[in-house]
């Protein structure tokens, strides 16, 4: 029984190898497209389209080569397994389809071959854009060198868009005529020659053997240790820079708020309030009610202690004098609270300005932090991603989140010296978490579903 179960598991794993390999190649191609859209305006990853420094371009070059190598390895696995495993042609449900693909494949129910064709088409387009990367790396990405800085021009974005549109239109017509079973036409190189497609690059040996040989070759390489140390140092420097900038984003606004409140805003507010004869003790009616309640509690406690014999008997005149003294202390306390609230307003504004200046003038560090967070997030397993998503949604938009929002809003109003308007708080709780939940769900099904579909499936399963 155990052997039969093992063979069934091995059989399922083998039959799903083509689909699994193609999905991984497709996700890597989407990562390249995401980098192009986010950092290069939809253009190829090149110095022509991005004004970044040497470190940033080196990072983009490393990411590009990593995803291109992943695409090549997974496509080799796809071709090798496709030759011995027949892919099911049953119709399946497609959850998320990009709105930009307005062709006959953009329907809710498509067949497996059409899905493969759509993914192969994107992979072919990405590989075609960077077909000359290995032979001539500076054609796509050129780093500043100490020598001659001549750049070989990269293909223009208009040419690449026209070729991509030709590939889409030609591929869609081919899919409608042959049922999406014909291979994708090979794209053209900038010089007019036809580039080698996926079907033209067939590996004779299995991927595992080639990977083993490549690992042995790297182990025998005399420069392998130096390369490993260099990669480790680069990764360490990027991680250190990202963590340092995150700490700056937290520490600089806090120090700015405390410093300006104590040495700049504080003395100015104290001088203005001391010079005014009618400076307000209470900024709002709630502070006045709290002061009256505190004074009333003091008087009642004093009379109660006299009645139970805990305090010596006091006349009404003595009780009145003690209450008057306590009232003066309460007045001074709330005067300081009002002044502190006014100081907090201006100090918080200056802290927000300091935070914005950090984001504006340290854009390179912002890009490093984003790449660092991407590496952390995409390095997590699907279960960990789903757990973080559920934790985040339940905390901010879950069943018990209104209590947390109410405490946060009341604390913020008290910090700024504003009255806690219950109607506004309840209206905010009734609308903002709903809007936040809608935005979060849209991000899941439009962005995360394309980057990591397996994480979305795991999230749905765990959420149910």
URFEN-V953055 format. One record per backbone hydrogen bond with DSSP energy under -0.5 kcal/mol. CO is the residue of the C=O (numbers start at 1). NH is the residue of the N-H. Records with the same first field share a line. If there is no record, write none. Layout:
CO: NH / NH
This chain:
1: 5
2: 6
3: 7
4: 8
5: 9
6: 10
7: 11
8: 12
9: 13
10: 14
11: 15
12: 16
14: 17
16: 20
17: 21
18: 22
19: 23
20: 24
21: 25
22: 26
23: 27
24: 28
25: 29
26: 30
27: 31
28: 32
29: 33
30: 34
31: 35
32: 36
33: 37
34: 38
35: 39 / 40
36: 40 / 42 / 43
40: 43
44: 46
46: 49
50: 52
53: 57
54: 58
55: 59
56: 60
57: 61
58: 62
59: 63
60: 64
61: 65
62: 66
63: 67
64: 68
65: 69
66: 70
67: 71
68: 72
69: 73
70: 74
71: 75
72: 76
73: 77
74: 78
75: 79
76: 80
77: 81
78: 82
79: 83
81: 84 / 85
85: 87
90: 112
92: 110
93: 95
98: 101
100: 102
101: 103
103: 106
105: 107
108: 94 / 110
110: 92
111: 115
112: 116
113: 117
114: 118
115: 119
116: 120
117: 121
118: 122
119: 123
120: 124
121: 125
122: 126
123: 127
124: 128
125: 129
126: 130
128: 131
130: 133
132: 136
136: 139
137: 140 / 141
151: 153
156: 160
157: 161
158: 162
159: 163
160: 164
161: 165
162: 166
163: 167
164: 168
165: 169
166: 170
167: 171
168: 172
169: 173
170: 174
171: 175
172: 176
173: 177
174: 178
175: 179 / 180
187: 195
189: 192
193: 189
197: 200 / 201
198: 201
200: 202
206: 210
207: 211
208: 212
209: 213
210: 214
211: 215
212: 216
213: 217
214: 218
215: 219
216: 220
217: 221
221: 224
223: 227
224: 228
225: 229
226: 230
227: 231
228: 232
229: 233
230: 234
231: 235
232: 236
233: 237
234: 238
235: 239
236: 240
237: 241
238: 242
239: 243
240: 244
241: 245
242: 246
243: 247
244: 248
245: 249
246: 250
247: 251
248: 252
250: 254
251: 255
252: 256
253: 257
254: 258
255: 259
256: 260
257: 261
258: 262
259: 263
260: 264 / 265 / 266
261: 266
264: 268
265: 269
266: 270
267: 271
268: 272
269: 273
270: 274
271: 275
272: 276
276: 279
284: 288
285: 289
286: 290
287: 291
288: 292
289: 293
290: 294
291: 295
292: 296
293: 297
294: 298
295: 299
296: 300
297: 301
298: 302
299: 303
300: 304
301: 305
302: 306
303: 307
304: 308
305: 310 / 311
306: 309
315: 319
316: 320
317: 321
318: 322
319: 323
320: 324
321: 325
322: 326
323: 327
324: 328
325: 329
326: 330
327: 331
328: 332
329: 333
330: 334
331: 335
332: 336
333: 337
334: 338
335: 339
336: 340
337: 341
338: 342
339: 343
340: 344
341: 345
342: 346
343: 347
344: 348
345: 349
346: 350
347: 351
348: 352
349: 353
350: 354
351: 355
352: 356
353: 357
354: 358
355: 359
356: 360
357: 361
358: 362
360: 363
362: 366
363: 367
364: 368
365: 369
366: 370
367: 371
368: 372
369: 373
370: 374
371: 375
372: 376
373: 377
374: 378
375: 379
376: 380
377: 380
381: 385
382: 386
383: 387
384: 388
385: 389
386: 390
387: 391
388: 392
389: 393
390: 394
391: 395
392: 396
393: 397
394: 398
398: 401
400: 403 / 404
401: 405
402: 406
403: 407
404: 408
405: 409
406: 410
407: 411
408: 412
409: 413
410: 414
411: 415
412: 416
413: 417 / 418
414: 417
419: 421
420: 422
421: 425
422: 426
423: 427
424: 428
425: 429
426: 430
427: 431
428: 431 / 432 / 433
431: 435
432: 436
433: 437
434: 438
435: 439
436: 440
437: 441
438: 442
439: 443
440: 444
441: 445
442: 446
443: 447 / 448
444: 449
447: 450 / 451
448: 452
452: 456
453: 457
454: 458
455: 459
456: 460
457: 461
458: 462
459: 463
460: 464
